[in-house]
Amino acid sequence: MEQPAIFSATLGLSHPWQITAVSFSKDEKRMDITIDFAHGSTFTCPTCGKEGIACDGENETWYHDNFLQYATYLHVRVPRIECCCCGICTVERPWSREGSRFALLQ
C-alpha cells in the first residue's frame, strides 16, 4: 500500500478526496499532508443529503498534535458544492468527525 492510500484510510478519505502531497521532518517531528479534490467532483450536501457538484474550494489548515507520533498539519482545499435544494454549501470534512482531535487553524 502506498503512502497516500495509508493516510487516506487513516483520515477516512474516499473518492473524490485525494492526498496530493505528504512531507515529513524527523528533526521537527512534523508531517504536512495536502488534500484536494478534482474540479467538478460530486459530494453529498451536508444539509439535505443530495449530491451536488463542487464549484470551488476554500483553503483550510487543520492541526493534530500527535497523529502517528508527529505534529500534523492538513492543508486542504475544501469544496463548496452547488446543491439543487440548499444552494451553495461547504461539504463535511471526514477528518473533523467527533473525537478526531484535528483542530481548524484557519
C-alpha positions as a Python dict, from the first residue, in 0.01 Angstrom:
ca = {
    (1, 'M'): (0, 0, 0),
    (2, 'E'): (138, 342, -95),
    (3, 'Q'): (173, 637, 145),
    (4, 'P'): (-128, 837, 14),
    (5, 'A'): (-350, 528, 42),
    (6, 'I'): (-243, 466, 401),
    (7, 'F'): (-308, 827, 503),
    (8, 'S'): (-638, 834, 312),
    (9, 'A'): (-758, 529, 503),
    (10, 'T'): (-639, 670, 837),
    (11, 'L'): (-812, 1006, 775),
    (12, 'G'): (-1134, 844, 646),
    (13, 'L'): (-1097, 986, 295),
    (14, 'S'): (-1258, 836, -12),
    (15, 'H'): (-1304, 948, -371),
    (16, 'P'): (-1318, 1233, -472),
    (17, 'W'): (-1090, 1342, -185),
    (18, 'Q'): (-726, 1285, -273),
    (19, 'I'): (-394, 1330, -97),
    (20, 'T'): (-167, 1523, -331),
    (21, 'A'): (146, 1554, -112),
    (22, 'V'): (297, 1424, 211),
    (23, 'S'): (615, 1557, 370),
    (24, 'F'): (795, 1454, 689),
    (25, 'S'): (1053, 1624, 903),
    (26, 'K'): (1201, 1376, 1150),
    (27, 'D'): (1404, 1652, 1318),
    (28, 'E'): (1094, 1865, 1381),
    (29, 'K'): (866, 1560, 1434),
    (30, 'R'): (630, 1724, 1186),
    (31, 'M'): (418, 1593, 900),
    (32, 'D'): (235, 1801, 636),
    (33, 'I'): (-40, 1643, 427),
    (34, 'T'): (-203, 1823, 134),
    (35, 'I'): (-559, 1720, 46),
    (36, 'D'): (-754, 1828, -261),
    (37, 'F'): (-1039, 1723, -489),
    (38, 'A'): (-1095, 1723, -863),
    (39, 'H'): (-1293, 2018, -1002),
    (40, 'G'): (-1644, 1908, -1094),
    (41, 'S'): (-1649, 1622, -842),
    (42, 'T'): (-1974, 1538, -668),
    (43, 'F'): (-2017, 1546, -290),
    (44, 'T'): (-2311, 1492, -57),
    (45, 'C'): (-2486, 1804, 70),
    (46, 'P'): (-2440, 1826, 450),
    (47, 'T'): (-2791, 1969, 491),
    (48, 'C'): (-3022, 1760, 272),
    (49, 'G'): (-2805, 1462, 170),
    (50, 'K'): (-2845, 1512, -205),
    (51, 'E'): (-2548, 1513, -439),
    (52, 'G'): (-2404, 1842, -557),
    (53, 'I'): (-2121, 1938, -789),
    (54, 'A'): (-1810, 2106, -649),
    (55, 'C'): (-1800, 2459, -783),
    (56, 'D'): (-1498, 2597, -593),
    (57, 'G'): (-1299, 2546, -276),
    (58, 'E'): (-1177, 2725, 34),
    (59, 'N'): (-829, 2672, 182),
    (60, 'E'): (-810, 2550, 540),
    (61, 'T'): (-533, 2429, 769),
    (62, 'W'): (-603, 2169, 1037),
    (63, 'Y'): (-369, 2061, 1318),
    (64, 'H'): (-326, 1747, 1529),
    (65, 'D'): (-56, 1738, 1797),
    (66, 'N'): (6, 1361, 1781),
    (67, 'F'): (-111, 1194, 1460),
    (68, 'L'): (102, 882, 1411),
    (69, 'Q'): (352, 1033, 1659),
    (70, 'Y'): (400, 1353, 1456),
    (71, 'A'): (262, 1704, 1487),
    (72, 'T'): (49, 1702, 1173),
    (73, 'Y'): (-85, 1979, 954),
    (74, 'L'): (-354, 1914, 694),
    (75, 'H'): (-351, 2171, 414),
    (76, 'V'): (-688, 2131, 248),
    (77, 'R'): (-889, 2282, -32),
    (78, 'V'): (-1240, 2216, 99),
    (79, 'P'): (-1506, 2207, -172),
    (80, 'R'): (-1820, 2412, -180),
    (81, 'I'): (-2098, 2245, -374),
    (82, 'E'): (-2396, 2372, -562),
    (83, 'C'): (-2693, 2183, -419),
    (84, 'C'): (-3021, 2195, -612),
    (85, 'C'): (-3215, 2229, -283),
    (86, 'C'): (-2987, 2422, -47),
    (87, 'G'): (-2777, 2645, -273),
    (88, 'I'): (-2402, 2676, -211),
    (89, 'C'): (-2280, 2461, 82),
    (90, 'T'): (-1941, 2363, 223),
    (91, 'V'): (-1906, 1986, 249),
    (92, 'E'): (-1831, 1788, 562),
    (93, 'R'): (-1468, 1712, 633),
    (94, 'P'): (-1404, 1344, 720),
    (95, 'W'): (-1108, 1424, 949),
    (96, 'S'): (-1320, 1661, 1161),
    (97, 'R'): (-1558, 1392, 1286),
    (98, 'E'): (-1621, 1382, 1660),
    (99, 'G'): (-1320, 1252, 1855),
    (100, 'S'): (-1068, 1301, 1571),
    (101, 'R'): (-865, 1564, 1764),
    (102, 'F'): (-793, 1769, 1449),
    (103, 'A'): (-845, 2140, 1512),
    (104, 'L'): (-909, 2407, 1249),
    (105, 'L'): (-632, 2668, 1249),
    (106, 'Q'): (-758, 2888, 965),
}
